[in-house]
Amino acid sequence: MVSRSMIRLVEETLQSIPGERPEATPRTKQHFCADRGYDHPDIRELIRD
């Protein structure tokens, strides 16, 4: 189980990354590499957004 404070920290970290993400295409997909501790449905949803 991931705590709400952990989700808040992950959200703040993702929002602090400068620059715009390029649009994903069938040829160039987007990837996010993270520690296994972040492998949780709530965190995945934040990353997709």
C-alpha positions as CSV (number, residue, x, y, z in Angstrom):
1,M,0.0,0.0,0.0
2,V,1.3,3.5,-0.9
3,S,0.6,6.3,1.6
4,R,-1.0,9.5,0.5
5,S,2.1,11.4,1.5
6,M,4.2,9.2,-0.8
7,I,1.8,9.9,-3.7
8,R,1.9,13.6,-3.0
9,L,5.8,13.6,-3.0
10,V,5.8,11.7,-6.3
11,E,3.3,14.1,-7.8
12,E,5.4,17.1,-6.7
13,T,8.5,15.5,-8.1
14,L,6.9,14.8,-11.5
15,Q,5.5,18.4,-11.7
16,S,9.0,19.8,-10.9
17,I,10.6,18.3,-14.0
18,P,11.2,21.2,-16.4
19,G,10.2,21.1,-20.1
20,E,7.4,19.7,-22.0
21,R,7.1,16.0,-22.8
22,P,7.0,15.2,-26.5
23,E,3.9,13.5,-27.8
24,A,4.2,9.7,-28.1
25,T,3.9,8.2,-31.5
26,P,3.7,4.5,-32.6
27,R,7.4,4.9,-33.5
28,T,8.6,6.8,-30.5
29,K,6.9,5.7,-27.3
30,Q,7.4,7.3,-24.0
31,H,9.1,5.6,-21.1
32,F,9.4,6.2,-17.4
33,C,12.1,4.3,-15.5
34,A,11.6,4.1,-11.7
35,D,12.4,2.0,-8.7
36,R,10.1,-1.0,-8.1
37,G,8.8,0.8,-5.0
38,Y,6.9,3.1,-7.4
39,D,5.2,0.2,-9.1
40,H,1.7,0.9,-7.8
41,P,-1.6,1.6,-9.7
42,D,-1.9,5.1,-8.1
43,I,1.6,6.0,-9.1
44,R,1.2,4.7,-12.6
45,E,-1.9,6.9,-12.9
46,L,0.0,10.0,-11.9
47,I,2.7,9.1,-14.5
48,R,0.2,8.7,-17.3
49,D,-1.4,12.1,-16.5
